[in-house]
Amino acid sequence: MCTMIAEQAEIDGSGKGTNGWFTVRQVSVSYDHPYHAPLEHALNIDFVDEAQGPGARVAVELTLESARHLVQTIEAVLAQAEAGGYQERPASAEPR
């Protein structure tokens, strides 16, 4: 049975696909049937730039445990970056 659990967000970053690097503008996160992972349900993350077509996509399918570990790891790295004063500022805020 499909869970129909899904969220989308606008983001700003880069991803590397089969044709090289591309700008990432959206992320779709769902907990539903994966396409490839041998699981009934998985956390599915798709980083995309829809304006560039289907080639501008990076997909990840994770177990719940792996997804939680990823979230903890991301939070730990961000905390270290903030503690070290390494937050990125918008280009308009950069000193000249």
C-alpha positions in Angstrom: 0.0 0.0 0.0 1.3 3.4 -0.9 1.8 5.8 2.0 1.3 9.0 0.0 3.8 10.7 2.5 5.7 13.4 0.5 7.1 16.9 0.9 8.8 19.2 -1.5 11.0 22.2 -0.9 12.9 24.8 -2.8 16.7 24.6 -2.2 19.9 26.1 -3.6 22.8 23.8 -4.4 24.5 21.5 -6.9 24.3 17.8 -7.8 26.3 15.5 -10.0 24.4 13.3 -12.4 25.3 11.2 -15.5 25.9 14.4 -17.5 28.1 16.2 -14.9 27.2 18.9 -12.4 23.9 20.8 -12.5 22.1 23.3 -10.3 19.7 21.8 -7.8 16.6 23.9 -7.2 14.1 21.5 -5.6 14.1 18.5 -3.3 11.3 15.9 -3.0 11.3 13.7 0.1 8.9 10.8 0.5 8.4 7.7 2.5 6.9 5.2 0.1 7.8 2.4 -2.2 11.4 2.8 -3.6 12.2 2.2 -7.3 15.4 0.3 -6.7 16.2 -0.6 -3.1 14.9 -4.0 -2.1 12.5 -2.6 0.6 8.8 -2.4 0.9 9.1 1.3 1.9 12.1 3.7 2.1 12.9 7.3 2.6 13.3 8.6 -1.0 15.1 11.8 -1.7 15.2 13.4 -5.2 17.4 16.4 -5.8 16.3 18.0 -9.1 16.2 21.1 -11.3 13.0 20.5 -13.3 13.9 23.3 -15.7 16.8 21.2 -17.0 14.8 18.0 -17.6 15.0 14.4 -16.3 18.8 14.3 -16.6 19.2 16.9 -13.8 18.3 14.5 -11.0 20.0 12.7 -8.1 17.9 10.1 -6.3 18.7 8.3 -3.0 16.6 5.6 -1.3 17.4 4.9 2.4 16.2 2.6 5.2 14.6 4.4 8.1 17.7 3.7 10.2 20.1 5.1 7.5 17.9 8.2 7.1 17.9 8.9 10.8 21.7 8.4 10.9 22.1 10.8 7.9 20.0 13.5 9.7 22.1 13.1 12.9 25.3 13.3 10.8 24.2 16.4 8.9 23.2 18.1 12.2 26.6 17.3 13.7 28.5 18.7 10.8 26.4 21.9 10.7 26.9 22.4 14.4 30.6 22.1 13.9 30.6 24.6 11.0 28.5 27.1 13.0 30.7 26.7 16.1 33.8 27.4 13.9 32.1 30.5 12.3 32.0 28.9 8.8 28.4 29.9 7.9 28.0 30.9 4.3 26.7 34.4 3.7 24.8 35.4 0.6 27.0 36.8 -2.1 25.4 40.2 -1.6 26.6 40.2 2.0 30.2 39.4 1.2 32.7 42.2 1.8 34.3 43.8 -1.2 
